Amino acid sequence: MTISHDTAAPTAPAEESLRDRKARLTRRAIHVATVNQVHAHGLDQATIAQIAAEAGVSTRTFFNYFASKEDAIVGIADRLLDDEQIGDFLVGPVDGAGLASEVARLLHTAFLLTFNDDEVATARRRIFAQHPELLGRQFEKNRQLESQVAEVVATRIRQHDIEFDTAESPEAIADMIVLVCSAPLRAAARRLAERDDSGADTGDDPELFDRSVQLFLDVMKGPTA
């Protein structure tokens, strides 16, 4: 399976500069080419030269974006949230209403923008199944994402002076919120992985994620009387 470099590409921020857009597209082209080459030839056999050629860049450019084939497969980047996502989240309700759902959806949207369109996500899961050692890098990427989201959540807590029944700092509160609110994303990912194991070729499923968020919110309310 060969994945197009421009099909279902992540949506760019409205005010994205030409330079930033070029960098984003180059990073994605390298990521997709790496997934293509590794999926077709295997992790050990796929070369940086082959990947660079498919992406239309030099090997030097490859290393300007990724330290290794493994990082390129996972899509590890220095920044996983864009300014539009951050801005939309920070103007949420000042009383914190719906905060849990918003954080869960911010995590989901940001995760999808880190190269996870349908075909790429499906191919990557298959590569991960063949090379479990890549899961460590995926875990690091997830930690980076959660850390960046927690910074944004802490900013919103401070800006709106949202109060919680604890003496902990906004940063500590934000960390806990992000950890708890990542549950719907993990649950949806697990179900998608189970579908792949059964031979289904699904990619991301927004409806499945929506159901996971609703289940999360229902569980957080506690048992009914």
Beta strands, then each sheet from edge to edge (+ up, - down):
end
